[in-house]
Amino acid sequence: MTTPLSPLSQVKVRDAQPESITTNMRKPSPPQADALVSMIRSLTVDDDYFERRALRSICIQKTPVDDYHPQYSEIIPGLFVADMYTATSAAVIRDLGITHVVSVLKHDCPRYSQDLKHICIPIDDSRSAGLLGHLDAITEWIQHALERGGQVMVHCVWGMSRSASVAIAFLMATRRMSLDDAFRHVVSRRKFVRPNSGFMYQLKVYEHILRARQEKLKRVQKVFESMTIQEWK
């Protein structure tokens, strides 16, 4: 049974870059649906073991969640959010049947095999980063992949802020969810979602943009429905 979440207005979001986050915040554990990624050497034969260990150490240090571990979370069927370590695991990509990857990283965007579709959005996890201008293109790209039976992985470094914000925006744009409902859904699937305050503000703006588009479409449809056949000629 899922514990009811607090209203969005009561949810604390991060308002600083990762380097300035304190580590003593107590947060709920990840849901059991999330899958932990093993560091057993026999399961990393497709990668350089020591490079993978170094990447894993980056993905778990300085996180604002005490019990955080690299893992993926399925937000809706076919759409996954993960940290960078998990999203670059050959075993995870293979087991989930991932066909499309969205990397939301300012630097060091990973390289994937040529049979994977991959886009990289150069965004920092900071309040001033301009995520809003990318949301339409990202959501359209993801929707196009899902409509064709693809499996999409969205990741940043931790899978907390940037990639979670993309998942929230996708639900708002394609499922017509409010920001509050989309946020609740993503948190229900990935407990340690922590968009920074700048991203939350931009998601709120995006909500208004989507609502305005829907209202405009309704008005246009109403005009056409009221037109007679003679007026069409």
C-alpha positions in Angstrom: 0.0 0.0 0.0 1.4 3.3 -1.0 1.6 6.0 1.6 -0.2 9.2 0.6 2.3 11.8 -0.5 2.3 15.4 0.8 0.9 18.1 -1.5 3.5 19.5 -3.9 3.6 22.8 -2.1 4.9 20.9 1.0 7.6 18.9 -0.8 11.1 20.2 -0.3 13.2 20.5 -3.4 16.8 21.2 -3.7 17.9 24.7 -4.5 21.6 24.3 -4.9 24.0 22.4 -7.1 24.9 18.8 -6.0 28.2 19.8 -4.5 26.5 22.0 -1.9 23.9 19.5 -0.7 24.1 18.2 2.8 24.0 14.4 3.4 22.1 14.1 6.6 18.6 14.4 5.2 16.5 11.3 6.0 14.5 10.2 3.0 12.3 7.2 2.3 13.8 4.0 0.9 13.5 3.3 -2.9 10.5 1.1 -3.9 11.1 -2.6 -4.3 10.2 -2.3 -8.0 13.5 -0.5 -8.5 16.4 -2.8 -9.4 19.8 -2.5 -7.8 22.7 -2.9 -10.1 25.4 -5.4 -9.1 29.1 -4.6 -9.0 30.0 -8.3 -9.2 32.9 -8.5 -11.7 31.4 -11.5 -13.6 28.4 -9.3 -14.4 30.6 -6.5 -15.8 32.5 -8.4 -18.5 31.3 -6.1 -21.2 32.9 -3.1 -19.5 36.1 -2.1 -17.9 35.7 -3.2 -14.3 37.8 -0.6 -12.7 36.3 2.2 -14.8 32.9 1.0 -13.8 33.8 1.0 -10.1 35.0 4.6 -10.5 31.8 5.7 -12.1 29.8 3.9 -9.4 31.7 5.8 -6.7 30.8 9.1 -8.4 27.1 8.1 -8.6 26.8 7.4 -4.9 28.9 10.1 -3.3 27.5 13.3 -1.9 23.9 12.2 -2.5 21.2 13.8 -0.4 19.7 10.4 0.4 21.2 8.2 3.1 20.2 4.8 1.6 20.7 5.7 -2.1 22.1 3.0 -4.4 22.5 3.0 -8.2 19.3 1.5 -9.8 16.7 2.1 -12.4 13.0 2.8 -12.0 10.2 2.2 -14.5 8.0 5.3 -14.5 5.5 4.0 -17.0 5.7 1.0 -19.2 8.7 1.5 -21.4 10.1 4.6 -19.7 12.9 4.2 -17.2 14.8 6.7 -15.1 18.3 5.9 -13.8 21.6 7.2 -12.6 24.5 7.3 -14.9 26.2 4.1 -13.6 23.0 2.1 -14.2 22.2 3.7 -17.5 25.6 2.8 -18.9 25.5 -0.8 -17.7 25.6 -3.2 -20.7 23.7 -5.8 -18.7 20.9 -3.4 -17.8 20.6 -2.1 -21.4 20.4 -5.7 -22.6 18.0 -7.0 -19.9 15.6 -4.1 -20.3 15.7 -4.1 -24.0 16.6 -0.4 -24.1 16.4 1.1 -27.6 16.6 4.8 -26.8 18.6 6.7 -24.3 18.3 10.4 -23.1 21.4 11.6 -21.3 20.8 14.9 -19.4 24.4 15.9 -18.6 26.5 19.0 -19.1 29.8 17.1 -19.6 31.1 13.6 -20.4 28.0 12.4 -22.2 28.4 8.6 -22.5 28.7 6.8 -25.8 26.5 3.9 -26.7 26.6 1.3 -29.4 25.4 2.4 -32.8 22.2 0.2 -32.6 20.9 2.5 -29.8 19.2 5.8 -30.5 20.8 8.4 -28.2 20.4 12.1 -27.5 22.4 14.2 -25.0 20.9 17.3 -23.4 23.7 19.6 -22.1 22.2 20.7 -18.9 23.8 21.2 -15.4 21.9 20.4 -12.2 21.6 24.0 -11.2 18.8 26.4 -10.6 19.8 28.6 -13.5 20.1 25.7 -16.0 17.7 26.2 -18.9 15.7 23.0 -19.0 12.4 24.5 -20.2 13.6 25.2 -23.8 14.4 21.5 -24.3 11.2 19.9 -22.9 9.1 19.9 -26.1 11.8 18.3 -28.2 12.6 15.7 -25.5 9.0 14.7 -24.8 8.3 14.4 -28.6 11.4 12.2 -29.0 10.4 9.9 -26.2 6.8 9.7 -27.3 8.0 8.8 -30.9 10.1 6.0 -29.4 7.4 4.6 -27.2 4.8 4.6 -30.0 7.1 2.4 -32.0 7.5 -0.1 -29.3 10.8 1.3 -28.0 12.2 1.1 -24.5 13.5 4.5 -23.2 16.1 5.2 -20.5 16.5 8.7 -19.2 19.4 9.4 -17.0 21.5 12.1 -15.4 24.2 11.5 -12.7 22.0 10.3 -9.9 18.6 10.0 -11.5 17.2 12.5 -9.0 16.8 15.9 -10.5 17.4 16.4 -14.3 16.2 13.0 -15.5 13.3 13.0 -13.0 12.3 16.5 -14.3 12.2 15.1 -17.8 10.0 12.2 -16.8 7.6 14.6 -15.0 7.5 16.9 -18.0 6.8 13.9 -20.3 3.8 12.9 -18.2 2.5 16.4 -18.2 2.8 16.7 -22.0 1.6 13.3 -23.1 -0.8 12.2 -20.2 -2.2 15.7 -19.6 -1.3 15.4 -15.9 -0.9 18.4 -13.7 2.5 19.1 -12.3 1.3 17.9 -8.9 0.0 14.6 -10.3 3.0 14.0 -12.5 5.3 14.7 -9.6 3.4 12.3 -7.3 3.5 9.6 -9.9 7.2 9.8 -10.5 7.9 9.9 -6.8 5.7 6.8 -6.3 7.9 4.9 -8.8 11.3 6.4 -7.6 11.3 7.6 -4.0 14.5 9.7 -4.2 13.3 12.1 -6.9 14.7 15.6 -6.0 14.3 18.2 -8.7 16.1 21.4 -7.8 14.0 24.5 -7.2 14.9 26.0 -10.6 13.6 22.9 -12.4 10.4 22.9 -10.4 9.8 26.5 -11.4 10.4 25.7 -15.0 8.1 22.7 -14.8 5.4 25.0 -13.4 5.9 27.4 -16.4 5.7 24.4 -18.7 2.4 23.4 -17.1 1.0 26.8 -17.9 2.3 26.6 -21.5 0.7 23.1 -22.0 -2.6 24.4 -20.5 -2.6 27.4 -22.8 -2.1 25.2 -25.8 -4.9 22.9 -24.8 -7.3 25.8 -24.3 -6.3 27.3 -27.7 -7.0 23.9 -29.3 -10.4 23.7 -27.7 -11.3 27.1 -29.0 -10.2 26.3 -32.5 -12.2 23.0 -32.4 -15.2 24.8 -31.1 -15.0 27.3 -34.0 -14.8 24.6 -36.6 -17.7 22.6 -35.0 -19.9 25.7 -35.2 -19.2 26.3 -38.9 -21.9 25.3 -41.4 -21.1 23.3 -44.6 -21.6 26.5 -46.6 -19.0 28.4 -44.5 -16.5 25.6 -45.3 -16.9 26.2 -49.0 
